[in-house]
Amino acid sequence: MTIPTFTLNDSTTMPQLGLGTYKMDSEDVGRIVRTAVELGYRHFDTARLYNNEEAVGRALNDAIKAGDVKREELYVVSKLWHDQHGKKEAKQGFAESLRKLDLGYLDNFLIHWPYPQGGKYVETWESLLEIRETDELVSAGVANFNAEHLQALVDATNTAPSLNQIELHPGFHQPEQLAANEQLGTRVEAWSPLARGIVLNNPQLEAIAENVGASVAQVVLRYLLDKGVSVVPKASSRERLEQNAGALAVQLSAQDTETIDSLAGMPGFGRIFGDPEVFPHES
């Protein structure tokens, strides 16, 4: 399996399809990561919040030792939780993730949420840029940043994030947010692109899937890939990993894309998870 890549604004490249590991426990994530490597996946997404960085790193190191993959072929991403915002705290948080993953360096490290009520996301970004100057971090990015949060980073540092991982799926495709990122040269990645399965029982999506000979999940992933977005769907089995990768072979028409775009605002669609303006709620 050959997974397409795209170039980030720091001239590095990233696989457009990866494996998300949110809510995967240590035992499951190890098994799935090894299977994903075997199938050709090279992009793996974790976070301090997921509490599985050590298991992800252990599985990838085992794959490297077995000769299944080389470290330089992997693209490993983790994220900093909001309780480690601040210059010193961010460096400590990065060091913890680096230690747990035990892969020598990280390919990208993201501020998980802007947490504007804490008022420290700009200095946290400055800290990540300092870390990026070392050989321990290749690229720096963010997650769940709205246009105004992104602009604040650029105004302060003249440097836009390489990546912004946001909620993105049919019914919440955020065209204005995509445009704001594109204007800054920041690539977008969709977390939970299948909306935790909520979108999979939609009659219009089912009709498109039947017409193109694919599953609804494959149609949804192809829809996002066609928008130039990276996707990191979770998978819990070899079958699901293969199905997600099968989205690369799906072809959607312009009419299919327009139909999926039109789902925005329909009952049951829209933002499903936290609003970056107020989430996380805890101090």
C-alpha positions as CSV (number, residue, x, y, z in Angstrom):
1,M,0.0,0.0,0.0
2,T,1.4,3.4,-1.0
3,I,-0.1,6.3,1.0
4,P,0.1,9.7,-0.6
5,T,2.0,12.5,1.2
6,F,1.8,16.2,1.2
7,T,4.3,18.9,1.9
8,L,4.0,21.1,5.0
9,N,5.0,24.7,5.2
10,D,8.4,23.8,6.7
11,S,9.2,21.7,3.6
12,T,8.8,18.4,5.4
13,T,6.4,15.8,4.1
14,M,3.6,13.9,5.9
15,P,1.5,10.9,4.9
16,Q,-2.1,12.0,4.3
17,L,-3.6,8.9,5.9
18,G,-2.7,7.8,9.4
19,L,-3.9,5.8,12.4
20,G,-5.5,7.6,15.3
21,T,-5.1,6.0,18.7
22,Y,-7.6,7.9,20.9
23,K,-9.2,5.7,23.6
24,M,-7.1,2.7,22.6
25,D,-5.6,0.9,25.6
26,S,-2.1,-0.3,25.7
27,E,-2.8,-3.9,24.7
28,D,-5.0,-3.0,21.7
29,V,-2.8,-0.2,20.5
30,G,0.3,-2.4,20.4
31,R,-1.5,-5.0,18.3
32,I,-3.1,-2.5,15.9
33,V,0.1,-0.5,15.4
34,R,2.0,-3.6,14.4
35,T,-0.7,-4.6,12.0
36,A,-0.9,-1.1,10.6
37,V,2.9,-1.1,9.9
38,E,2.6,-4.4,8.2
39,L,-0.2,-3.0,5.9
40,G,1.9,0.0,5.0
41,Y,0.7,2.7,7.5
42,R,3.5,5.0,8.5
43,H,1.7,7.9,10.2
44,F,0.7,7.4,13.8
45,D,-1.1,9.9,16.0
46,T,-1.1,9.9,19.8
47,A,-1.2,12.4,22.7
48,R,-0.4,12.6,26.4
49,L,-4.2,12.6,27.0
50,Y,-4.6,9.2,25.3
51,N,-2.3,7.6,28.0
52,N,-0.8,5.2,25.4
53,E,2.3,7.0,24.2
54,E,4.5,4.3,25.8
55,A,2.5,1.5,24.1
56,V,2.7,3.2,20.7
57,G,6.4,3.8,21.0
58,R,7.0,0.2,22.1
59,A,5.0,-1.3,19.2
60,L,6.9,1.0,16.7
61,N,10.3,0.1,18.2
62,D,9.4,-3.6,18.0
63,A,8.5,-3.1,14.3
64,I,11.8,-1.4,13.7
65,K,13.8,-4.1,15.5
66,A,11.9,-6.7,13.5
67,G,13.0,-5.0,10.3
68,D,9.4,-4.2,9.3
69,V,10.1,-0.5,9.0
70,K,12.8,2.1,9.5
71,R,12.5,5.0,11.9
72,E,12.9,7.5,9.1
73,E,9.9,6.0,7.3
74,L,7.6,6.7,10.2
75,Y,5.7,9.9,11.0
76,V,4.9,10.0,14.7
77,V,2.8,12.8,16.2
78,S,1.9,13.6,19.8
79,K,0.3,16.4,21.6
80,L,0.7,18.7,24.7
81,W,-2.3,18.9,27.1
82,H,-3.4,22.3,28.3
83,D,-2.1,21.9,31.8
84,Q,1.4,22.1,30.4
85,H,1.0,25.4,28.7
86,G,3.8,27.9,29.3
87,K,7.4,28.1,28.1
88,K,8.9,25.9,30.8
89,E,5.9,23.6,31.1
90,A,5.7,22.9,27.4
91,K,9.3,21.9,27.2
92,Q,8.7,19.5,30.2
93,G,5.7,18.1,28.5
94,F,7.5,17.5,25.2
95,A,10.4,15.8,27.1
96,E,7.8,13.5,28.7
97,S,6.2,12.5,25.4
98,L,9.6,12.0,23.8
99,R,10.7,9.8,26.7
100,K,7.6,7.7,26.6
101,L,7.6,7.2,22.8
102,D,11.4,6.4,22.9
103,L,11.8,6.9,19.2
104,G,14.7,9.4,19.3
105,Y,12.7,12.3,17.9
106,L,9.1,13.3,17.1
107,D,8.0,14.2,13.6
108,N,5.4,16.6,14.8
109,F,4.3,17.9,18.2
110,L,1.0,19.8,18.6
111,I,-0.6,22.1,21.2
112,H,-3.7,19.9,21.8
113,W,-6.1,22.8,22.5
114,P,-5.6,26.6,22.5
115,Y,-7.3,26.9,25.9
116,P,-7.6,30.7,25.5
117,Q,-9.0,31.1,29.0
118,G,-5.5,30.1,30.3
119,G,-3.9,32.8,28.2
120,K,-0.7,30.9,27.5
121,Y,-1.0,29.4,24.1
122,V,1.2,32.0,22.4
123,E,4.1,31.5,24.7
124,T,3.5,27.7,24.5
125,W,3.9,28.0,20.7
126,E,7.1,30.0,21.2
127,S,8.4,27.1,23.3
128,L,7.6,24.6,20.6
129,L,9.4,26.7,18.0
130,E,12.5,26.6,20.3
131,I,12.2,22.8,20.6
132,R,11.9,22.6,16.8
133,E,15.4,24.0,16.5
134,T,16.8,20.9,18.2
135,D,17.2,17.4,16.6
136,E,14.4,16.1,18.8
137,L,11.6,17.7,16.9
138,V,11.1,18.0,13.1
139,S,7.8,20.0,12.9
140,A,5.6,22.0,15.3
141,G,1.8,22.3,15.0
142,V,-1.5,22.7,16.8
143,A,-4.9,21.2,17.2
144,N,-8.3,22.7,17.5
145,F,-7.1,26.2,16.8
146,N,-9.6,28.6,15.3
147,A,-8.6,31.3,12.8
148,E,-8.1,33.9,15.5
149,H,-5.9,31.6,17.6
150,L,-3.8,30.9,14.5
151,Q,-3.4,34.5,13.7
152,A,-2.3,35.3,17.2
153,L,0.6,32.8,16.8
154,V,1.6,34.3,13.5
155,D,1.4,37.9,14.8
156,A,3.7,36.9,17.8
157,T,6.2,34.7,16.0
158,N,5.8,35.3,12.2
159,T,5.6,31.5,12.0
160,A,2.4,29.6,11.2
161,P,1.9,26.0,12.5
162,S,2.8,23.2,10.1
163,L,-0.4,21.4,10.9
164,N,-3.8,22.1,12.6
165,Q,-5.7,19.0,13.6
166,I,-9.4,19.9,13.9
167,E,-12.9,18.3,14.1
168,L,-13.8,17.8,10.5
169,H,-16.4,15.4,9.0
170,P,-19.5,15.5,6.8
171,G,-22.0,17.9,8.3
172,F,-19.1,19.9,9.9
173,H,-16.7,20.5,7.1
174,Q,-15.8,24.1,8.2
175,P,-15.0,25.8,4.9
176,E,-14.1,29.1,6.5
177,Q,-11.7,27.3,8.8
178,L,-10.1,25.4,5.9
179,A,-9.7,28.7,4.1
180,A,-8.1,30.4,7.1
181,N,-5.5,27.6,7.4
182,E,-4.8,27.6,3.7
183,Q,-4.2,31.3,3.7
184,L,-1.5,30.8,6.4
185,G,0.0,27.8,4.7
186,T,-1.1,25.5,7.6
187,R,-2.2,22.0,6.6
188,V,-5.3,20.6,8.1
189,E,-5.8,17.2,9.6
190,A,-9.2,15.7,10.5
191,W,-9.5,14.0,13.9
192,S,-12.4,11.6,14.3
193,P,-13.2,12.0,10.6
194,L,-16.1,9.5,10.9
195,A,-17.6,11.4,13.8
196,R,-17.3,8.3,15.9
197,G,-19.7,6.5,13.5
198,I,-22.5,9.1,13.8
199,V,-22.3,9.9,10.0
200,L,-22.3,6.3,8.9
201,N,-26.0,5.7,8.8
202,N,-26.9,8.7,6.6
203,P,-29.1,7.7,3.6
204,Q,-27.4,10.1,1.2
205,L,-23.9,8.8,2.1
206,E,-25.2,5.3,1.8
207,A,-26.5,6.0,-1.7
208,I,-23.2,7.5,-2.8
209,A,-21.3,4.5,-1.3
210,E,-23.5,2.0,-3.2
211,N,-23.0,3.9,-6.4
212,V,-19.2,4.0,-6.2
213,G,-18.9,0.5,-4.8
214,A,-17.4,1.5,-1.4
215,S,-18.3,1.6,2.2
216,V,-19.8,4.7,3.8
217,A,-16.6,5.1,5.8
218,Q,-14.5,5.0,2.7
219,V,-16.7,7.6,1.0
220,V,-16.3,9.9,4.0
221,L,-12.5,9.5,4.1
222,R,-12.2,10.0,0.4
223,Y,-14.4,13.2,0.7
224,L,-11.9,14.6,3.2
225,L,-8.8,13.5,1.3
226,D,-10.2,15.2,-1.8
227,K,-10.3,18.5,0.2
228,G,-6.5,18.2,0.7
229,V,-7.0,17.2,4.3
230,S,-5.1,14.5,6.2
231,V,-7.1,12.0,8.1
232,V,-6.3,9.8,11.2
233,P,-9.2,7.5,11.7
234,K,-9.1,5.0,14.6
235,A,-9.2,1.3,13.8
236,S,-9.6,-1.7,16.1
237,S,-9.0,-4.5,13.6
238,R,-7.1,-5.5,10.6
239,E,-10.3,-5.4,8.6
240,R,-11.0,-1.8,9.5
241,L,-7.4,-0.8,8.8
242,E,-7.7,-2.3,5.3
243,Q,-11.1,-0.7,4.8
244,N,-9.8,2.8,5.8
245,A,-6.8,2.4,3.4
246,G,-9.3,1.3,0.7
247,A,-10.6,4.9,0.7
248,L,-7.4,5.8,-1.3
249,A,-8.9,3.9,-4.3
250,V,-12.4,5.5,-4.2
251,Q,-13.3,8.1,-6.7
252,L,-16.1,10.6,-6.0
253,S,-17.7,12.9,-8.5
254,A,-18.1,16.7,-8.1
255,Q,-21.8,16.0,-7.5
256,D,-21.0,13.5,-4.8
257,T,-18.9,16.1,-3.0
258,E,-21.6,18.8,-3.4
259,T,-24.1,16.3,-1.9
260,I,-21.9,15.6,1.1
261,D,-21.2,19.4,1.5
262,S,-25.0,19.9,1.7
263,L,-25.3,17.8,4.8
264,A,-24.0,20.7,6.9
265,G,-26.7,22.1,9.1
266,M,-29.0,19.1,8.8
267,P,-30.4,17.6,12.0
268,G,-27.9,15.4,13.8
269,F,-24.9,17.1,12.1
270,G,-22.7,19.9,13.0
271,R,-20.0,20.2,15.8
272,I,-20.1,17.1,17.9
273,F,-17.2,17.7,20.3
274,G,-15.7,20.5,22.3
275,D,-15.7,24.2,21.1
276,P,-12.1,25.5,21.2
277,E,-13.3,28.8,22.6
278,V,-14.3,27.2,25.9
279,F,-12.9,23.6,25.9
280,P,-11.3,22.2,28.0
281,H,-13.5,23.5,30.8
282,E,-11.3,22.5,33.8
283,S,-8.6,24.9,35.0
